[in-house]
Amino acid sequence: MVDLRRPWHDSRQLQAQMVHFLRQLQAFCQLEVIECSWQSLMDFTDKREGDLDALIAAHRTYLDRVVRKVLLLGSKRDKQVSFVQHFVGVTDEVGDRTRLC
C-alpha cells in the first residue's frame, strides 16, 4: 500500500499558501488600489466642475490607474515588472513542486 500522507500534506500546505496569497492580493486591490482611486474620482465629482467630457476623462483616468496598480505595472515600459509576469513565475514554481511529488 502506498503511503500518501506526505504528498497529501504537501498539497494541502501548497493550497494554504495559494489561498493566503490570493487573500492578500484581494485585500491589496481593495484597500490600496480601488478605494484610493475611487476617492480621487469622487473628489472630482464633488467639485462639480467641467462637463460630460471631463467626467468621462476622469473615469478613464480612474480605470487606467486601477489597472496599472492592480497589475503592478511600472511607469517605464523597459523596466516594467508586471504582476502577470510574477504570477507566471509562481505558477511555474507550483508546477515544479507538483512534479516532485
N, C-alpha and C positions, 0 to 999 in steps of 0.2 A: 504494500500500500504506500502510495506516495504521500509524503508529508507536505502539506500545503500551508502550514501555519506561517512560515517565513514569507513566501510570496504574498499571502493574504495580508499580513501585517504591513509589508512594504507598499502594497497597492492602497491600503487604507490610509497610510501615512502620506502618500503622494496625493491622494484625494483630499485630505485635510489641508495640505499645503496649497493646492489649487483653489479650494473654497476660500481659504484665508486671503489669497492673492486677489481673487475676484471681489470679495467684500471690501478690501482696502481700496481697490480700484474704483468701485462704485461710490464709496464714501468720498474719495478724492474728487471724482467727477461731480458729485452732487454739491459738496461743500466749497471746494476751491475753484471750480470752473463755472458751473451753471449758475449758482447763486450770485457770485461776484459779477459775472457778465450780465445777468438778469437785472441786478441793481443798477448798473450803468445804463441799461436800456430804460428802466423805469425813471431814472433821473432825467433822461432826455424827454420822456413823455410828460413828466411833471412840469417841465419848463413851458410846455405848450407853445414852443417856437417852431417855426418852419411849416412846411406844407406836407402833403402826402409823399412827395418825392423824398423829403428829408427823413420822414418816418421810415420809408422803405430802405433808405440808405443806412439808417441807424439799425434797423432789424438785420440787414445784410451784414453789417459790422459785428453785431451780436453773434450771428450764426458762424461767421468766419472765426471769431475769437474762440467760440466754444469748440469748433472742430480742431483748430490749431492747438488748443490747450489739452483737449482730451487725447489727441493723438501724439501729444508731446512733440510737436513739430517746432524746430528751431527757426529763427528768423533768417538764417542764411542757408540756402539750399545745399551748398557743398559740405557744410558741417552738420547737416541735419541728421539727427538720430531719432527716428520715429518709434513710437510705441509698437507699430506694426512690425518693424524690424526686430525689436526686442522680443515681441511675442513669438515670432518665428524661431528665434534662438531658444526660447523657453520650451516651445513645443518640440524642437529637435532634441533637447536635453531629455524631455519626458519620453520621447521615443527611444532614445538610447537606454534609459533606465528600464523601460518595459522589455526591451530585447535581452537585457541581462538576466531577467527573472526566469 
